[in-house]
Amino acid sequence: LFDGKLPDPQRKRIPSRSSSAQPARQRTAADPRSLAPLPADVWEIVFRASQPADLCSLRAVCRVWQRRLDDPEAEGLWQAAYRAEWGALDPSQPGGDAWRLLFLARWWVYGRWGTRPPTASTLMGKKAHGGTVTCVALGECCVHSGQGAALSAGDDGSILHWRFAGAGGGQAGVHHAMAQQHHRQSQGGDVRCPQRTKQLYGHAGPVWSLCFDPAEDMLLSGGYDGTIKLWSLQGERCISTFRGHDGWVRSLAMLERFVVSGGSDGLIKFWNLDTQQCSRTAGPPNVDPRHSTHSLAATGERGVVLSAHSGLRHLLRWDFSRIMSQESFFGHDDDIYTIHADETSSSLASGSRDRTVRLWDARHPRAGAIGVLRGHTGAVLDVKVRGHRVVSASMDKTVRVWDRRAPQTPLATLEGHSADVHCVDFRDRMVLSGSRDTSIKVWTVV
């Protein structure tokens, strides 16, 4: 491993059966080339130089490496690997003394995507949305039980908060929407039908976009009435309303203590959440309001936001420190409807009217796509990318699950909606989708 020398198969000898032959254990001890145990700090350097995904493989090489990686002193290594892969902390982690188990459990879940038929629970009826489901947002979920929270919004003007009870059952006495099971019945660790726990009303028309931060107990929504509303989920009330767009608000993105909004007027506004004032305004592209904003994405680079607009087959990269835009990420053959950036890496995904999903490296805006996902027969209306997993929703009534390392064919095609699928989100074993058929489907893919 360390000096690059491999055993020579030519020198391999069959042990002699004569009485004068030395025992194998004595020969090994006398061999000057045998390696002495390495100090703990050297092992730490070797394992830290490995990719997080390789730790599971290294752990399976031999018992010595497994004991070294399972040692409590290696918890810092597993914690760093967990943060590198998924960024946020698991909400079920009480004290930070089992990072190895958390990493292995979550890695096992992601490795089994597409290996069995999915389970779907359908939310619809009087306790759900009365119109098209325009956007969904899935919070951080417990990888073991599936417990977590989600939000959905529709063109009926409502915002609904859902709670996943996991395999242990839900809260007694809480009414929930009608659930229908598809493909097979929920069993074992599958996610049960979520329960509606909160409902928010305030927009004078359809809600087109959501921005959800459960850690800060904060929700932002943009609507057809041209306003952005800041909500407190704990208090179930609207804290503040931002006004400034001449058309409806199509997309929202968080950038530290700022929120960026894009509207049908083609403008992009930069709002300070502390002062609740608009600090900067940019656009529309080419000074043409017909280039309405379809989608926004924050790549993690300070002060930089990407935007997709109608009539443009590329993205615009905005640097708000200089209020300048740069044409970037060329490759689509038609309008780009949706973009999403991974929070923990430089991966970027875009979905277009040309029925493809393209993958990019956000650090190289002038370079071409690093992958093209083909398979949808209709325009791609929403896409999400996290790690090596990509999930896309389309006008062809399907949701497709991809591994960006093998873009030739999807891992799974989720069929069940009876109309266009407008929005999608996923975490670990769950995929959440909303459609024009007024239903929300919760897919269990593992």
N, C-alpha and C positions, 0 to 999 in steps of 0.2 A: 504493500500500500504506500509506503513512504519512500523507498528507493527505486521503485519501478521494476524490481527483479521478480521474475516468475520462476517457479520450479521447472527444471528441465525434464521433460518426459523421457529423454534418452537415458537419464541416470537412475530412473526408477528401478529398484531391484526387489526381487521376491525375497522376503526374509528367510534366512537359512533355518532349517530344523535341527541343525547339529547342536550338541550340548554346549559347544564353545561360543555360540552366538550370544551377544549381550542382550539383555532385555531392552525393549524399545524405550522404556522410560529412562534408563541410564544413558542411552545414546543421545536422547533429546537433551538431557541435562548437560551432557558433555559437549554438545555442539556449540561452538563459539558464536555461530551466526544466529542463535535463538534470540528473540527480542525480549528484553526485560519489560515489565509493566511500565507503561507510560505514566507520567505524573498527571494529576487531575487537570491542571491548567493546560496541558498539551491537548488532552482530549477535548477540553472546552473550545480550544482554537480550531481543532479539526471539525467538530460538529457545527460550530458557528459559521464556518466557511461553506457549509452545505445549504442548499435551498430548503425551505420549510417542507416542501413536498417530498424531499429525499430522506427526511428523518425516519419516516415509517419504513422505508426500504433498508436504511442502515441498521435500524433496530432489529430487523429480521436476518441480518447477515450471520451473526453468531451470538452465543450466550454472553460473551464478554461485553460486546457492544450493547446488548439488550440490558444487562445489569447496569452498565454505565449510564445509559439513557433513562433507565427507570429509577436511578438514584435520586433521592430528594434534592441533592445539590444541583441537579439538572433542571429544576423547575423553572429557573429563569430562562433557560434555553427554550423550553416549550412555551412559555409566556410570550417571548419575543416572536416565535414562529406563529403563534396564534394571532398576534396583533398584525404581523406581516401579511397573513392570508385573509383575515376578516376584519381587521381594524377595530371595530367596537368590541366591548367585553360582553360575555354571555351574561344575561340578567340573572341566571340561576346560580352564578358563581358567588358563594358567600364570602370567602376569605382569600382566595388566590393560592390555595395549597394543592390544587389538583389540575394544573394546566395541561399535564400530559394526557389525562383522561379526557379532558374537554377537547383537546386537539384531535386525539384519535377518534373520538365519537363523531365529531363533526366531519372529519376527513372520511370516515366510513360512510356517512350519509351521502356526501357528494360523489364518492366513488361508485355508489350503487344507482345513480340516476339512470333511468331508462332500462333497468334490468327486469322490471316487472310491470304488469298493467297498472295504470293509475286508478285511484279512487277519486270520485268527484262528489261534493256536496253542493247542491244548488240552493241559493237564497233568492226567493222571490215571493211576491204576494203583498198583502197589506202591511206586513212588518218590514218590508224592504223598499226599494225604490219604485216609484210609479212611472218612471220613464227611462230613457237611455242612461246607462251607467257610464259616466264620462271619464272618471279617474278613480284609481284605487292606490292605496299606500299601505304597505305591510311593515309593521315594526319588527324590531329584533325579537326572535322567537327562541324558546328553549329547545335545544337540539334533541334532548332526551324525550320530553313529554309533548312537545308541540305547543305549549302554552305561549300565548302572545296576544298582540292586539293589531287591529287593522282599521283603516278608514276608507270610506267610499263616498262618492258624490255623484249626483245625477242632474239631468236637465229639469228635474222637478224642483230644484232649488234646495234640496236637503243634503246634509252631511251626516253620515251615520258612523258611529263608532262600534266596532265589533270586538268581542273577547273570545279567544280560543281557550277552551278549558282543557284540551289535551285528552289523553286516554283515561284520565281519572274522573271524567264527568264534568258537568257544568254546575253553575250555581242554581240552587233550588229556587223556584218561584220567579225566575226571570223569563219573560216571554221572548221567543225567538221566531225567526221567519221559517216558513215552510221549507223543509229539506227533502230533497229527492236524491237517492243514491244511484249512481251509474257505474257500469263496468263490473263492480262487485261490491259487496257490503264492507263497511269499515270494520277492521279487525285489529287486534293487538295494539301497536303503537300508532295507528293511523289517527289523523286529526279528526276530532268530532266536529259536528255542525257548530259553527260559531254562534254566539248569542249577541244580539244587539243590546248594548248597554247605555248608549247615549245617542241623542239626535240634536243636531244644530240647525237652526234656521236663521236667516238674516239677509241673504242675497235676494234681490228683486229679479229673479230669473235663474237660468241654468248656472251651475257651478262647473267651470271648465278646467280648473287646476287646483292641486293640493300640494303643500309642502309640509311634511310631518317631521317633528323633532321630539320624540317621546322623552328623551333625557331632560329636555328643558320644559316639558309640559307645554309645548307650543305647537300651534297649528296655524298655517297661513292658507288662505283660499282666494282664488281669483274667479270672478264671475262675469256673466253677460252684461251686468249693470255697470261695468267699467271700474269696479272697486276691488280693493284687496283688503281682506279682513283678517285681523289677528285674533285668535281665539285662545282661551284658557280651557283646556280639557278638564282640568280638575273642577273648575267652577262652572263649566258648561255655558260660557257666555262669551260674547264678543268684547274684546278689550279695546280695540281701536279699528278705525276704517281709514284706509289710504285712498285718496282720489287724485287722478291726474291723467288717466288714459281717456282718449276720445272714443274708443271702441271697447269691446270686451277683452278681458285679460285672458290670454291663451296659455301662458306658461309662467312658472315661478321656479326660482333656483336660489338656494342659500349660499351665501359667501361670507363666512365668519359672522359678524354681527350685522350683516346687511342682507337684504333680500332683493333679488333682481327680478323684474317683471317684464314680460313681453306681451304686447297687445295687437289687436287686429289693425290698429292704426300704424303699425310698423315701428313704433317707438319702443325703446328699451330704457327702463327707468331703474335707478339705483337708490334704494330706500334704506335709511339708517333706522334700525329698530330701536335704538336708544332715544333718539330725538323724534322718531316717527315722522320724519320729513324726507322728501325727495332731494337727494344731494347731487345727482347727475342725471342727465337725459341724453340719449344718443339715438341716431336714426332719424327717419327711416332710411334703409339702404338706397343709394342713388337718388336720395331726396324724392322718393316715389312711395306714397302711402299704400299703393297696391301691393307692395311687398310686406304683407302682414306676417307677424311673427308666429311660426308654428311651434317652436320648441326652444328651450334653453338648457344649458348644461354647464356646471362649474367643474373644471378639471382639477382643482386643487392648487393650481398656480395662482399666486397672490394677485388679485385684481383682474383676473382674466376670466371671461365668460364666452362660450360658444353659442351661436344662434343659427336657427334654420328658418328660412323665409319662403313664402310662396313666390313662384316665378324664378327661383334660384336653384341651381343644381349643385351648389357647393355650400359650405358653411362659412360664417363670418366669425372671426376671432377678435373680440373686443378687449382692448386694454383700457380700463377705466381710469388709470392714472394719467393717461394722455388723451382720453376720449377719441381713440382712433380704432379703426377696424381694418382687418386684413383678410382678403379672400383666401380660403384654405380648404383642405380636404376635398379635392376634386375627385370625381369618379362616378357619381350617380348619373343616370340617364333621364331623371325626371325630378320633380319637386321632392324635397326631403321633409317628411312629416314629423319625425321624432328623432331625438338624440339622447344618449345617456352616457355618463362617465362613471367608471368604477371609483368608489371612494378610496380604495386602498392601493390602487395601481394607476398606471398611465393608459389603461385600456379605455377605448371609446367605441361606441356602437351607434349606428345611424340606420334608420329605416325609411324607405322611400316609396313613392308611387310606382317606381319601376319594379316593385315586388321583391326587392333584395334587401338584405341586411349587410352592411359593410362594417368591418372592424378596422380601427385605426390606432396608431400610437399618438397620443395627445402631445407628446414632446416634439413631434415632427409634423407640423401642420402642412408643409409643402410636399411631403412624401405621399405616395399612393397608399391604397388600402392594403392592409396586411392579411386580409381574409374577406371572402365574399360568401355569404350564406344564401343559397338558392333553394327554393322549394315551395314558397307561397305562390298561390295563383291569384292573389289580389294584393292591393296596396298594403304596405306594412304601416300600421297606425301607431304602434307603441313597441318599445324594445327596452330591455333591462340587461345589464351586464354586471356580473360580480364574479371575480376570479376567472375561472375557465368556463363558467356557465353563462349562456345567453338564452333569454326567453323572449319571443316575439309574438305579437298579436296582429291579426290581419283582417282585411275585409273578406277573406275567403272562409270566415267563421271558425278558424282554427287557431290554436296556440301551439307554437313549436318550440321545443327545447333542444339546445345545441351545446356541443363542446367545441369551443373555438380552436382547439388543437386538431380537431378532425371535422372540418367544415363541410365535407362532402355531403353528408346526410344528417338529418336531425336525430338526436337520441330518442325522441318521442314526439308524436303528434297528438295533441289533446283535442278531441272532437266532442262536441256536445251542445255548443251554442247554436241557436237557430238563426242568428243574424250576425252582422259585423261585430268583431271583437275590438272594442275601442281602447281598452287599457289593460295592463298586466303588471304584476310585481311578483317577486319571489324571495324566499328566504329558506335556506336549508332544504327541508323536505316538502315545503308548501309552495304552491303557485296559486296566485289569486288573479282572476280575470273578470272583467265587466264588459257587457255587450249591449247592443241596441235592442236586444230582446228583453230588456229590463232585468236580467238576472245577473247574479254574481256567482261564480263557481270557485270553489276551494278544492284544488287538486292536490292529492297526496301522491307524490311521484316516487317515494321510497317506501 
